[in-house]
Amino acid sequence: MAVAIVTDTCHYLPRDLIEAQGIREVSLYLHWDGETQRESDITNYDAYYERLRTAPELPSTSQPSIGDFLATYEPLLRAGDDVVSIHLAGGMSGTVHAAEQAREQLGKLAGRVHVVDSESACGGEGLVVLAAAAAARAGADAPGVVGRAHHARAHLRLWFAIDTLDYLRRGGRIGGARAWLGSALQIKPILTVESVITPVERVRTSRRAFERLVELLRTRARDGADAWVIQHIQAYREAEELARLGQEMFKREPLVVSQVGPVIGAHVGPGLLGAGGIPASLI
């Protein structure tokens, strides 16, 4: 019996990587100006962010439906696979809860579906998913795959800098960074995800935020967390520079340099730059 890996669309790993790993996706949704779209159907991220910069109203987002999950789980179960379903942090989204509800509707088959809260987002979620997929390829059973996912999460560190807290405030996802609202200073927040958006520190300029991300990424190199990723939102030049510096630290290329997509982007806004990693031995 094989173990199939299911995730959602908020990892923002490259499409060819996900397909090569045989990972199945269930899409979140974006609602804007009376129109609803699956995130997986939006491919022109730059056009989306240009619209976001000037829109008077931000889009809203929602988790996949229970039916979406069942439509993914049931064929896998019929084919004889167990399922490990790994999702966006439950403190940020109802996605993992919807997956659990879908599992409960499977009756006698429910025990063959294992739902994991990545307690992360974007590349952090993606690294947990890749670790689980590696365990499945190696022949681990479902509990073993779940164990690998939890082990990867325990070794994950990921940070991101954003231009403004305004998108998080307007979207209601500001988490522990709420304490920084109303500051008299112009700040560049550095954040992480520990189930919810969690503040790390605040600096005064974009350049200092970049330098601090370099310092934090260097701690991953010192710790041997050499499966490292960079993600951004329309910060191409900064991502390229960070990748160059990271290669000097790690003596290897990043696993992924990619752009964060519409659902998370709606809540953080353009200008995000993030980096982190786990030990490559886990993937």
WOMO-V30883 format. One record per residue. N is the residue number from 0. RES is the residue in one letter. SS is DSSP state (@ for helix, = for strand, . for the rest). PSI is psi as a letter, one per 40 degrees, with the letter a starting at -180 (* if undefined). OMEGA is omega as a letter, one per 20 degrees, with the letter a starting at -180 (none if undefined). Layout:
N&RES&SS&PSI&OMEGA + N&RES&SS&PSI&OMEGA
//
This chain:
0&M&.&h&r + 1&A&.&i&r + 2&V&=&h&r + 3&A&=&h&r + 4&I&=&h&r + 5&V&=&i&r + 6&T&=&a&r + 7&D&=&a&a + 8&T&.&e&a + 9&C&.&e&r + 10&H&.&d&r + 11&Y&.&f&r + 12&L&.&i&r + 13&P&.&i&a + 14&R&@&d&a + 15&D&@&d&r + 16&L&@&d&r + 17&I&@&d&a + 18&E&@&d&r + 19&A&@&d&a + 20&Q&.&e&a + 21&G&.&f&a + 22&I&.&h&r + 23&R&=&i&a + 24&E&=&i&r + 25&V&=&h&a + 26&S&.&i&r + 27&L&.&i&a + 28&Y&=&i&r + 29&L&=&h&a + 30&H&=&h&a + 31&W&=&h&r + 32&D&.&f&r + 33&G&.&e&a + 34&E&=&i&r + 35&T&=&h&r + 36&Q&=&i&r + 37&R&=&h&r + 38&E&@&d&a + 39&S&@&e&r + 40&D&@&e&a + 41&I&.&h&a + 42&T&.&d&a + 43&N&.&g&a + 44&Y&@&d&a + 45&D&@&d&r + 46&A&@&d&r + 47&Y&@&d&a + 48&Y&@&d&r + 49&E&@&d&r + 50&R&@&d&a + 51&L&@&d&a + 52&R&@&d&a + 53&T&@&e&a + 54&A&.&h&r + 55&P&.&d&r + 56&E&.&h&r + 57&L&.&i&r + 58&P&.&i&r + 59&S&=&i&a + 60&T&=&i&r + 61&S&=&i&a + 62&Q&.&i&r + 63&P&.&i&r + 64&S&.&i&r + 65&I&@&d&r + 66&G&@&d&r + 67&D&@&d&r + 68&F&@&d&a + 69&L&@&d&r + 70&A&@&d&r + 71&T&@&d&a + 72&Y&@&d&a + 73&E&@&d&r + 74&P&@&d&r + 75&L&@&d&r + 76&L&@&d&r + 77&R&@&d&r + 78&A&.&e&r + 79&G&.&e&a + 80&D&.&i&r + 81&D&=&i&a + 82&V&=&h&r + 83&V&=&h&a + 84&S&=&h&a + 85&I&=&h&a + 86&H&=&i&r + 87&L&.&i&a + 88&A&.&h&a + 89&G&.&d&r + 90&G&.&e&a + 91&M&.&d&a + 92&S&.&i&r + 93&G&.&e&a + 94&T&@&d&a + 95&V&@&d&r + 96&H&@&d&r + 97&A&@&d&r + 98&A&@&d&r + 99&E&@&d&r + 100&Q&@&d&r + 101&A&@&d&r + 102&R&@&d&a + 103&E&@&d&a + 104&Q&.&e&a + 105&L&.&e&r + 106&G&@&b&a + 107&K&@&e&a + 108&L&@&e&a + 109&A&@&d&a + 110&G&@&e&r + 111&R&@&e&r + 112&V&=&h&a + 113&H&=&h&a + 114&V&=&h&a + 115&V&=&h&r + 116&D&=&h&a + 117&S&.&e&a + 118&E&.&f&a + 119&S&.&a&a + 120&A&.&i&r + 121&C&@&b&a + 122&G&@&d&r + 123&G&@&d&r + 124&E&@&d&a + 125&G&@&d&r + 126&L&@&d&r + 127&V&@&d&r + 128&V&@&d&a + 129&L&@&d&r + 130&A&@&d&r + 131&A&@&d&r + 132&A&@&d&r + 133&A&@&d&r + 134&A&@&d&r + 135&A&@&d&r + 136&R&@&d&a + 137&A&.&e&r + 138&G&.&e&r + 139&A&.&i&r + 140&D&.&i&a + 141&A&@&d&r + 142&P&@&d&r + 143&G&@&d&r + 144&V&@&d&r + 145&V&@&d&r + 146&G&@&d&r + 147&R&@&d&r + 148&A&@&d&r + 149&H&@&d&r + 150&H&@&d&r + 151&A&@&d&a + 152&R&@&d&r + 153&A&@&d&a + 154&H&@&e&a + 155&L&.&h&r + 156&R&=&h&a + 157&L&=&h&a + 158&W&=&i&r + 159&F&=&i&r + 160&A&=&i&r + 161&I&.&i&a + 162&D&.&d&a + 163&T&.&i&r + 164&L&.&e&a + 165&D&@&d&a + 166&Y&@&d&r + 167&L&@&d&r + 168&R&@&d&a + 169&R&@&d&a + 170&G&@&e&r + 171&G&.&e&a + 172&R&.&f&a + 173&I&.&d&r + 174&G&@&b&a + 175&G&@&e&r + 176&A&@&e&r + 177&R&@&d&a + 178&A&@&e&a + 179&W&@&e&r + 180&L&.&i&r + 181&G&.&e&r + 182&S&.&i&r + 183&A&.&e&a + 184&L&.&i&r + 185&Q&.&h&a + 186&I&.&i&r + 187&K&=&h&a + 188&P&=&i&r + 189&I&=&h&a + 190&L&=&i&r + 191&T&=&i&r + 192&V&=&h&r + 193&E&.&g&a + 194&S&.&d&r + 195&V&.&i&r + 196&I&=&h&a + 197&T&=&h&a + 198&P&=&i&r + 199&V&=&d&r + 200&E&=&i&r + 201&R&=&i&r + 202&V&=&i&a + 203&R&.&d&a + 204&T&.&i&r + 205&S&@&d&a + 206&R&@&d&r + 207&R&@&d&r + 208&A&@&d&r + 209&F&@&d&a + 210&E&@&d&r + 211&R&@&d&r + 212&L&@&d&r + 213&V&@&d&r + 214&E&@&d&r + 215&L&@&d&r + 216&L&@&d&r + 217&R&@&d&r + 218&T&@&d&r + 219&R&@&d&r + 220&A&@&d&r + 221&R&@&d&a + 222&D&.&e&a + 223&G&.&e&r + 224&A&.&g&a + 225&D&.&e&r + 226&A&=&g&a + 227&W&=&i&a + 228&V&=&i&r + 229&I&=&h&r + 230&Q&=&i&a + 231&H&=&i&r + 232&I&.&h&a + 233&Q&.&f&r + 234&A&.&f&a + 235&Y&@&d&a + 236&R&@&d&a + 237&E&@&d&r + 238&A&@&d&r + 239&E&@&d&r + 240&E&@&d&r + 241&L&@&d&r + 242&A&@&d&r + 243&R&@&d&r + 244&L&@&d&r + 245&G&@&d&r + 246&Q&@&d&r + 247&E&@&d&a + 248&M&@&d&a + 249&F&@&e&a + 250&K&.&f&r + 251&R&.&i&a + 252&E&.&i&r + 253&P&.&i&r + 254&L&.&d&a + 255&V&=&h&q + 256&V&=&h&a + 257&S&=&i&a + 258&Q&=&h&r + 259&V&.&i&a + 260&G&.&a&a + 261&P&@&d&a + 262&V&@&d&r + 263&I&@&d&a + 264&G&@&d&r + 265&A&@&d&a + 266&H&@&e&a + 267&V&@&d&r + 268&G&.&i&r + 269&P&.&i&r + 270&G&.&e&a + 271&L&.&i&r + 272&L&=&h&a + 273&G&=&i&r + 274&A&=&i&r + 275&G&=&a&a + 276&G&=&i&r + 277&I&=&i&r + 278&P&.&h&a + 279&A&@&d&r + 280&S&@&e&a + 281&L&@&e&a + 282&I&.&*&none
//
